[in-house]
Structure formats: C-alpha cells, structure tokens
Amino acid sequence: MDLIYQYFLPYSGEMTNEHDWVELGVESAKQYANKIGVEYRFSDEATMNAPNQNLESCRIFLDPWFDKFDKVLLLDIDTLVNTEDNIFDQEVADIGMVQDGGPGSPKHLIDSLVSKVEKYGGIQFKKSTTFPNEKRYCNGGLQLWSKQGRLKARKLFGGLEEVYRYREATRLNEQPYLNLMLNLHDMEVTELSNEWNRMMYMWQGGKPDGKINHFLGNWKRRMKDFV
C-alpha cells in the first residue's frame, strides 16, 4: 500500500485567493493518487513540534503513522502532476529524489548551502550520479521514500533533538537538512529523472514540460494557467 502525502502550514480556515495555488496543488495530487490507485493524505496541522513549518516535513520518517505504507511520496503543494505514469513503479533504495543542479540551476546558492551544511556536519557530500561534476544536492519538493528508508532515517538521524540542533546552528530549512542527513548517514539515494520534479530552470521554452512540474516563488500564481 502506497501513499501521496502533502502538507501546508501555517493555515487556518478556508482557502483564500492568496493561497488558491495551494488548492490547485492539492487537487492535482488527489486526482493523480486516484488515477494510479494509491492513498492520499493532506495535513494542515503541525503535529511534530518542529522548529518551523518547513521542518514539519520530517514527520514523514519520524511519525510511526506512516509505517503502514510501503512507499510514501512527499510532494510539495506548489506542484502540478501532468502524467498518468505511476511514480511508485520507480525502483528506489532508501529514497528517490531529483538532483537540484545542471544547466541553468542556481549554482552559487546551491554551493553556498552545501558548503554551510558540510561544515556543520564535518563531512563532504557525495558526487551526483546525474551530474558527476557536481556534489549531490537533491530537491526536497519530491521525496519518494521506501519503508526501509523511513525506518533507517528514524533510527539514524537523531530525531527532533537533532532537527532543533541543526536549526539553531544553521538557521536553514528542510532541504539542506535532508541532504545533510542523507550524506552523513550514507543513505542510499536514487537520483530520479528530473521529469518527476521539473523546476522552472529546467523547462524547455519556459513552459512546464515534466511529469510533475514544480512552481517556485511568484510562479505559484501562474499554476492556474497550466492546470
């Protein structure tokens, strides 16, 4: 049994026009879950007492509620699914993610983040298999976890105590944290094709052309144009 999981914080009351892109992202993922025959769950509640809303994503490996599922896809709200292909057919070891790099990527920002968390963790990141000249730094907007991977992360990552220690020391959010932990504990990361998490700098001709398209920043307001 597999699951697609999304969350959005802070949030109260009904969706407003300011957050209409959230509703679009939720509906897209729900429709996709129905098409491929997996369960779907959306949360608007902070359940893990994480340091901030972004690090609430750690729930996916910290919360035993997810143990009933084989694979779990954590999918950012600012995404639209444009395929009926089943992502759960992708073979992953501990976790499957997309390398946040390559042509057009914000290389200076990525290198700065990697350098900061490498220093914090006292390690050197592994090389990417997608772009062998780059260090592996995967985008947290799509995380395809195996059950094995989630249980290993719960055992090895140090729980919320380490999440708070990391946040206090770095002031960074979930994506650098996850990449740090995956490297620090030698987790088996499967680099998926970027068609599964196609960000704006990857789009050909400036139009979303992936199986799952990721709208960042002000582009979230454009999601309605591509539904």
WODAJO-V185720 format. One record per backbone hydrogen bond with DSSP energy under -1.0 kcal/mol. CO is the residue of the C=O (numbers start at 1). NH is the residue of the N-H. If there is no record, write none. Layout:
co | nh
CO | NH
CO | NH
This chain:
co | nh
1 | 70
2 | 39
3 | 73
4 | 41
5 | 75
6 | 43
16 | 19
17 | 20
19 | 22
19 | 23
20 | 24
21 | 25
22 | 26
23 | 27
24 | 28
25 | 29
26 | 30
27 | 31
28 | 32
29 | 33
30 | 34
31 | 35
32 | 36
33 | 38
39 | 4
41 | 6
43 | 8
54 | 57
55 | 58
56 | 59
57 | 60
58 | 61
58 | 62
59 | 63
63 | 66
64 | 67
66 | 69
71 | 3
72 | 145
73 | 5
74 | 143
77 | 79
78 | 215
80 | 213
86 | 89
87 | 90
94 | 146
95 | 190
96 | 144
97 | 192
98 | 139
99 | 101
102 | 105
105 | 107
106 | 110
107 | 111
108 | 112
109 | 113
110 | 114
111 | 115
112 | 116
113 | 117
114 | 118
115 | 119
116 | 120
117 | 121
118 | 122
118 | 123
126 | 136
131 | 134
134 | 128
137 | 100
141 | 76
143 | 74
144 | 96
145 | 72
146 | 150
147 | 151
148 | 152
149 | 153
150 | 154
151 | 155
152 | 156
153 | 157
158 | 162
159 | 163
160 | 164
161 | 165
162 | 166
163 | 167
164 | 168
165 | 169
166 | 170
167 | 171
173 | 177
174 | 178
175 | 179
176 | 180
177 | 181
178 | 182
179 | 183
180 | 184
181 | 185
182 | 187
183 | 186
188 | 94
188 | 95
190 | 97
193 | 196
194 | 197
195 | 211
195 | 212
198 | 214
199 | 202
200 | 203
204 | 207
211 | 82
212 | 198
213 | 80
216 | 219
217 | 220
218 | 221
219 | 222
220 | 223
222 | 225
223 | 226
